[in-house]
Amino acid sequence: MKQATHPEYREVIYKDVSSDFAFLTRSTAQPKETMIWEDGKEYPVVKVEISSASHPFFTGKEKLLDTQGRIERFRKKYTK
């Protein structure tokens, strides 16, 4: 295998800035900032605006659309 063709795969912290939620995973991302994790080691940090802790789908705060009412209005408007 050729050397230096693949990016470095290392442990990285992803931090959700909107909910102050963070998780440690592996990634090829090359962030400049670092942070000390719960285990006392220092890891690079990738800051994200949305994660499973703040996304409406995962938090249960998603907005449900009234599709039944929209369909009935469409049928009422365009039936002859």
Short mmCIF file of the C-alpha atoms (twelve columns), coordinates in Angstrom:
data_MODEL
# 
_entry.id   MODEL 
# 
loop_
_atom_site.group_PDB 
_atom_site.id 
_atom_site.type_symbol 
_atom_site.label_atom_id 
_atom_site.label_alt_id 
_atom_site.label_comp_id 
_atom_site.label_asym_id 
_atom_site.label_seq_id 
_atom_site.Cartn_x 
_atom_site.Cartn_y 
_atom_site.Cartn_z 
_atom_site.pdbx_PDB_model_num 
ATOM 1  C CA . MET A 1  0.000   0.000  0.000   1 
ATOM 2  C CA . LYS A 2  1.288   3.487  -0.831  1 
ATOM 3  C CA . GLN A 3  2.342   5.654  2.078   1 
ATOM 4  C CA . ALA A 4  0.700   9.047  2.721   1 
ATOM 5  C CA . THR A 5  -2.312  8.446  0.433   1 
ATOM 6  C CA . HIS A 6  -4.892  8.023  3.181   1 
ATOM 7  C CA . PRO A 7  -5.723  10.659 5.806   1 
ATOM 8  C CA . GLU A 8  -4.915  9.940  9.428   1 
ATOM 9  C CA . TYR A 9  -7.780  8.167  11.234  1 
ATOM 10 C CA . ARG A 10 -7.744  9.244  14.872  1 
ATOM 11 C CA . GLU A 11 -9.931  9.899  17.883  1 
ATOM 12 C CA . VAL A 12 -11.787 13.220 17.735  1 
ATOM 13 C CA . ILE A 13 -14.350 14.927 19.967  1 
ATOM 14 C CA . TYR A 14 -17.482 16.240 18.234  1 
ATOM 15 C CA . LYS A 15 -19.046 19.042 20.280  1 
ATOM 16 C CA . ASP A 16 -22.550 20.387 19.679  1 
ATOM 17 C CA . VAL A 17 -22.266 24.094 20.483  1 
ATOM 18 C CA . SER A 18 -26.038 24.632 20.744  1 
ATOM 19 C CA . SER A 19 -26.649 22.005 23.444  1 
ATOM 20 C CA . ASP A 20 -23.160 21.614 24.969  1 
ATOM 21 C CA . PHE A 21 -23.240 17.881 24.119  1 
ATOM 22 C CA . ALA A 22 -20.017 16.131 23.114  1 
ATOM 23 C CA . PHE A 23 -19.009 12.622 22.101  1 
ATOM 24 C CA . LEU A 24 -15.721 10.921 21.326  1 
ATOM 25 C CA . THR A 25 -15.374 9.005  18.061  1 
ATOM 26 C CA . ARG A 26 -12.845 8.351  15.339  1 
ATOM 27 C CA . SER A 27 -12.561 10.547 12.268  1 
ATOM 28 C CA . THR A 28 -10.242 11.811 9.559   1 
ATOM 29 C CA . ALA A 29 -11.171 15.442 10.336  1 
ATOM 30 C CA . GLN A 30 -8.199  17.740 10.973  1 
ATOM 31 C CA . PRO A 31 -9.425  20.392 13.446  1 
ATOM 32 C CA . LYS A 32 -7.054  22.958 14.968  1 
ATOM 33 C CA . GLU A 33 -8.663  23.182 18.437  1 
ATOM 34 C CA . THR A 34 -8.155  20.641 21.216  1 
ATOM 35 C CA . MET A 35 -10.018 19.785 24.404  1 
ATOM 36 C CA . ILE A 36 -9.430  17.544 27.400  1 
ATOM 37 C CA . TRP A 37 -11.902 14.645 27.482  1 
ATOM 38 C CA . GLU A 38 -13.339 12.828 30.535  1 
ATOM 39 C CA . ASP A 39 -10.442 10.342 30.504  1 
ATOM 40 C CA . GLY A 40 -7.930  13.176 31.027  1 
ATOM 41 C CA . LYS A 41 -6.429  12.957 27.521  1 
ATOM 42 C CA . GLU A 42 -6.351  15.829 25.048  1 
ATOM 43 C CA . TYR A 43 -8.170  15.311 21.722  1 
ATOM 44 C CA . PRO A 44 -8.907  17.504 18.684  1 
ATOM 45 C CA . VAL A 45 -12.398 19.079 18.721  1 
ATOM 46 C CA . VAL A 46 -14.801 19.477 15.797  1 
ATOM 47 C CA . LYS A 47 -17.581 21.943 16.637  1 
ATOM 48 C CA . VAL A 48 -20.979 21.249 15.056  1 
ATOM 49 C CA . GLU A 49 -24.198 23.250 15.193  1 
ATOM 50 C CA . ILE A 50 -26.576 20.286 15.275  1 
ATOM 51 C CA . SER A 51 -26.318 16.757 16.641  1 
ATOM 52 C CA . SER A 52 -28.671 14.105 17.953  1 
ATOM 53 C CA . ALA A 53 -28.897 16.088 21.205  1 
ATOM 54 C CA . SER A 54 -30.294 19.214 19.518  1 
ATOM 55 C CA . HIS A 55 -31.969 18.004 16.302  1 
ATOM 56 C CA . PRO A 56 -35.780 18.237 16.500  1 
ATOM 57 C CA . PHE A 57 -36.273 14.730 15.101  1 
ATOM 58 C CA . PHE A 58 -34.239 13.096 17.871  1 
ATOM 59 C CA . THR A 59 -35.435 15.360 20.698  1 
ATOM 60 C CA . GLY A 60 -39.128 14.799 19.914  1 
ATOM 61 C CA . LYS A 61 -39.786 18.479 19.248  1 
ATOM 62 C CA . GLU A 62 -40.323 18.106 15.533  1 
ATOM 63 C CA . LYS A 63 -43.152 20.005 13.940  1 
ATOM 64 C CA . LEU A 64 -45.810 17.704 12.551  1 
ATOM 65 C CA . LEU A 65 -47.645 18.897 9.470   1 
ATOM 66 C CA . ASP A 66 -51.385 18.607 9.156   1 
ATOM 67 C CA . THR A 67 -51.303 16.549 5.957   1 
ATOM 68 C CA . GLN A 68 -54.880 15.353 6.255   1 
ATOM 69 C CA . GLY A 69 -56.227 18.899 6.297   1 
ATOM 70 C CA . ARG A 70 -54.041 19.889 3.352   1 
ATOM 71 C CA . ILE A 71 -55.243 16.945 1.279   1 
ATOM 72 C CA . GLU A 72 -58.895 17.705 2.037   1 
ATOM 73 C CA . ARG A 73 -58.470 21.372 1.071   1 
ATOM 74 C CA . PHE A 74 -56.805 20.321 -2.187  1 
ATOM 75 C CA . ARG A 75 -59.621 17.898 -3.041  1 
ATOM 76 C CA . LYS A 76 -62.280 20.454 -2.112  1 
ATOM 77 C CA . LYS A 77 -60.642 23.101 -4.291  1 
ATOM 78 C CA . TYR A 78 -60.044 20.968 -7.365  1 
ATOM 79 C CA . THR A 79 -63.008 18.562 -7.464  1 
ATOM 80 C CA . LYS A 80 -65.493 19.177 -10.224 1 
# 
